[in-house]
């Protein structure tokens, strides 16, 4: 089987899937889609992803069948269902639901309000595209931390080292890219000490380190 990830270096949704692939120890081919230059609107890419967003995972099976999956969370859940090693969803039903809920705080509660399509629209309407996402990011991260604490209390363990229990999950795949976006938009989240500790636990792992935007082949780096 061959996995091809169509993604963009600074897309937080793309980073989530890169982390998941790394945690699963699954090799993949990296195909860069430059969303700043509107490469996602090409006919070839729209054939894979009609909504023209990143990421898209393309799977070629041993029998030659080719599949494509869009949207980061369905991709991560597909990987978890297809490859049992290094599970990204906890076994306990409540913990499993909470991991999904934490992921959705980022996926549906924060990220859509900071993505390139939204900030471009805000700018076109005369708003400040850099300031616009800040309250949504700050509020979402505060809610994320509260839910992490409540989950730990409900299941009778001390919060950490990861978002749900003692292993990285789909929630952490979403949190770490969102914290990077928070820094990029000038949101100080360091008052949320638990999130800082979770980020440190994650970034000690190669899967998270190797997925950071600046490490990707299409990364745009400042001129020296």
C-alpha positions, 0 to 999 in steps of 0.5 A: 500500500502507498500513502500520499499526503497532499498538504501545505507546510503551514496548514495546521490541518495538514500538520495534524495528519503529518503528526498522526502518520508519524505516531503510526510510523507510516511512511508517506509521499509528500505532495505540496499544494501551495494554497497561498498561490491557490494551487488547491483550485487546480482541476487535478486537485479538485478531482481529489478534493472537491472543496479545494482544501488541504489535506487530502490523503490518497491511498493506493492499495495492493490491488491497484485500487485508489482512494482519497480521503479529505478533512483531517479528522476523518483521515486520522480516524481512518488511519486509526481504524486501518492500522491498530498499532499506536492507537490515537483514540482511547479505549475507554468510551468516555475518554474516547468521546472526550478526545474527539470533543477536544479535537473538535474544539480546535477543528470546528471551534477555532481553526475555521475562524483563523484559516486563510479563506476566512482571514482573506474575507475579513481583510476584504471587508476592511477588518484586521485579519491579524487581530480577528482570530485572536479572541477565538483562539484565546477562548478556544484554548481556555475551553480546551484546558478546562475540558482536559482537567474535567476529563482527568477528574472524571476518570480519576487521574492527574491531568497530563502528560497528554490531553487524555491520559498518558498517550498522545491522541487525536486531541494532541494531533490538533492541539499542537498545531493550534498552539503554533498558530496561536504564536503566529497570531500573537496569542499568549497561551502561557498562562495555561500551564497545562497546555504548555506541559502537554505541548512539551510532552508532545514535542519530545516525540519525533512524530511531533518534531518532524511534523512542524511546518519549518521542517517540511520540504515546501516551507518558506524560510526567511532570507538570511 
